[in-house]
Amino acid sequence: MEYISTRGKVSGVGFIDAILMGLADDGGLLVPARLPQLSEATLRQWQELRYQELALEIFSLFIGDEIPRDELKQLVDDSYATFRDEDVTPVRGLRDGLDVLELFHGPTFAFKDVALQFLGNLYRYVAAKTGSTIHILGATSGDTGASAIEGVRGKEGIRICILHPHGKISQVQELQMTTIDDANVLNLAIDGTFDDGQRIIKELFADVDFKHRYHLRAINSINIARILAQTVYYFYAYLQLAKRGQAGPVSFSVPTGNFGDIFAGYLAKRMGLPVDRLLLATNENNILARFVSEGAYQPGEFRGTHSPSMDIQVASNFERYLFYLYGEDAASVAALMEQFKQQGSLSIPADKLAAVQADFSAHAVGNQECLDTIARYHRETGYLLDPHTACGVAAADRIATASPAVALATAHPAKFDESIRLVGIEQAYPPQIADLFERPTHVELSPATADAIADRLKDFFEQKR
Ligand SMILES: *Cc1c(COP(=O)(O)O)cnc(C)c1O
């Protein structure tokens, strides 16, 4: 399988080079040159597969023969052996017509583990195969950092640095990163927002000299491996419902920040999965919801909410969606992104907006609505939603679909106890989380500038082990 850039100046890249490249060298994002197409017959055959077996089938389509099947199988098995649920991502009924897809049974209790356990093992595999060192640089709005660190801590040939916005993530999110004491991990708390972190990362990756000198690698969802790994659970959820006798298409409601998770659902649909509607749920940072209703993509004022992992204004994966919206025409995407860079916003014509609305519906969930949703489901069903999942469930409650809906449960409520307490609910922490409060922390404060971060990275990357 070959990968190409959304901006058209990079093509013919193999899978391993695509994950190593992260951001394409022309500033665009990598996508598969051609999407695999799955028939109904194949989907029927996949119905009995375990999660790991399904992942192996889907990854094989995207990887081709670059990784021998037995080695790929080992990578997949290692990646999902760390999950606490036998089904990896189980589907549970919440109310009539609505199921939740629980994506939080990995080591850090958020859905990011599904992709980052795999990507961590993939990096270890590549480092061992090529005898090279891999330096990972990432920014987190809260959950990616812990997942990425957990995916590579202590692994030979890999160093990782994660930027997080100081004071803008939950206490458990912070502790999950800063209590790690492996020497190959560096936590930098930046004096700014997640968008500042993401911008710094993009700047450092765009500095091709710096990137190549330090073999800089990405773990943010600009990395195509993350998106591909996330397509698997859309298939898995659909097949679980089909197995129960649910005929016909399914809608998915997705708590959205960087547009990575919901984009994976969109790709699954383009690959032939019978997806009816994709419900895009945002919090009060509602740029993407406004895009779906009005066709204008314009970052607004940053808002702190109960769902910090979705406190994002500039969604880096959005460019991948534009590529498909514009019929895989890289010249149009490059022009739109140039417009965005010049004007700080972009808008699409009416026919394109109609195409957006044929696939997506959106709802921006207010802070109070989020808390009310957590309280109501807890009272009526006993199920405790985390604040991100609550946004997806609130959107599914608000937007009627002709098909049954599955809301993606992206995190465990124990990660966001600050918000759960506001609802007046006391929860018991799982032991892995309770344990964090006892451990020493390792973190440095840094100004939110690319220069400051680059200086610190030079030291970290050049240190002798
Ligand atoms: C990252 C994250 C999201 C948003 O996912 P995107 O791929 O950035 O849209 C939603 N919920 C939780 C818990 C997250 O960690």
PDBQT file of the ligand as one rigid body, heavy atoms in Angstrom, charges set to zero:
ROOT
HETATM    1  C1  LIG A 501      -8.647  12.772  22.164  1.00  0.00    +0.000 C 
HETATM    2  C2  LIG A 501      -9.978  12.607  22.778  1.00  0.00    +0.000 A 
HETATM    3  C3  LIG A 501     -11.168  12.977  22.108  1.00  0.00    +0.000 A 
HETATM    4  C4  LIG A 501     -11.141  13.648  20.756  1.00  0.00    +0.000 C 
HETATM    5  O1  LIG A 501     -10.679  12.808  19.723  1.00  0.00    +0.000 OA
HETATM    6  P1  LIG A 501     -10.143  13.440  18.355  1.00  0.00    +0.000 P 
HETATM    7  O2  LIG A 501      -9.594  12.310  17.591  1.00  0.00    +0.000 OA
HETATM    8  O3  LIG A 501      -9.102  14.432  18.757  1.00  0.00    +0.000 OA
HETATM    9  O4  LIG A 501     -11.304  14.094  17.698  1.00  0.00    +0.000 OA
HETATM   10  C5  LIG A 501     -12.375  12.701  22.722  1.00  0.00    +0.000 A 
HETATM   11  N1  LIG A 501     -12.431  12.132  23.941  1.00  0.00    +0.000 NA
HETATM   12  C6  LIG A 501     -11.318  11.788  24.630  1.00  0.00    +0.000 A 
HETATM   13  C7  LIG A 501     -11.459  11.187  25.968  1.00  0.00    +0.000 C 
HETATM   14  C8  LIG A 501     -10.065  12.010  24.064  1.00  0.00    +0.000 A 
HETATM   15  O5  LIG A 501      -8.957  11.643  24.744  1.00  0.00    +0.000 OA
ENDROOT
TORSDOF 0
